[in-house]
Amino acid sequence: MKKSNKGLYLVLALFCFQCDDILEEDISDDAISIIAPMDGEAIEGNVVQLRWGALEGADDYRLQVMAGNGQFIILDSLINRTLFNYQIEPGMYRWRVRGENFAYFTPYTFESAFSVVASLDLTNQIITLESPENNRYVNNAAMNFSWQRISTADTYEFEILQVSGSSETSVFKDSGLVESSITIGEGIVTGDAEYVWRVKATNGSSATRFFRRTFFLDTQDPPVPTLSTPTTDQMFTTTDEVDFAWSFTDTGEVQSIITGTIEISSDENFSTISLTDTNGDGEFSSTFSSADTYYWRVRGTDAAGNTGENSATGSFIVN
């Protein structure tokens, strides 16, 4: 199951590559058309929407934004849409885009220059949240939250909401922040649950909407896994592939993905580990060239970083 014929996979990979190369449309001589911003355009605020025409045969688009005279690339991104909203500081910029598929890519468009001018009206400006990333699992709510500044904002409002079904309850709030980050200590956010953190910017005349991300507090260790196969003292030969399988039954309030680590040893005390593997599939396969009695166990580590206890020890015999 986990053990494979590498030579066969290599042949299949080369075959698939050649098939994709044949099936993909050659777009090498095609051109992308820029829609906005056009060369010389001035944009007020902190958001530029980059737009270009769709190209038949292109699966994705390589977008680049350069600062100043175009020598310093500040954005290089492969996206599958024909528009991109980008938070950006006031200044002079250039941008270009090309189409790509598995086998081919078009030339870049001619670089188009645009400028961004600061605006006191924050209503339609955006805040790019930086850290923590969206949907992060943590086992300790003592964290630093950060976001990108808006040049015309005076202060920021920060809030954490606990989610329960369709309702959200505020558990922490701070306003009048002049920095674009805040550190939350232990004891402020308690209880395993889904949480939302959100930020908005304000000045004397306007404010942005709230921008939000989710994180999950999970302090419970993964459950002890149940070993399925091989069964106790099941017999194999040195030519057999031994298939291992196990499962977790998570009853925690927050159930993050559990990765299992299997350890196999010819020593019942596991003082020497003969073989180990970590995966989230709940299965592993291997052959054993030496006849012996082997012992195996599994423990889980979840996405929040909690590690559970080892399972009961299983055993099998290789003749």
Salt bridges, closest charged atoms under 4 A:
ASP76 OD1 - ARG62 NH1 3.15
GLU100 OE2 - ARG62 NE 3.47
GLU100 OE2 - ARG98 NE 2.84
GLU111 OE1 - ARG94 NE 2.99
GLU157 OE2 - LYS173 NZ 3.41
GLU159 OE1 - ARG198 NH2 2.71
GLU168 OE2 - ARG212 NH2 2.51
GLU263 OE1 - ARG297 NE 2.89
GLU263 OE2 - ARG299 NH1 3.24
ASP281 OD2 - LYS2 NZ 2.04
